[in-house]
Amino acid sequence: MRAVNIMLKTINDVKDFVNIANKYDFDVDLTSGRYVVDAKSIMGIFSLDFNKPIRVEIHSNDCERFCEEIEPFII
């Protein structure tokens, strides 16, 4: 498992992030405060607070390509 922090600032950021996450077979969770949502669920992501960094938990050891694709969102 690997974890990074991201910021999603616009609706297009959310859409792009979900599209990237859906390309991969492994699970990806987003955590904001006490809420944990599936990163592949656009509705789940919209329930999070976008004013704070969001923690991404990637449930795979082979996630280098995914991390490269989400690089623009990583803080």
Buried (B, 14 or more C-beta within 10 A) or exposed (E): EBEBEBBBEEEEBBEBBBEBBEEBEEBBBBBBEEEEBBBBBBEBBEEBEBEEBBBBBBEBEEBEEBEEBBEEBEE
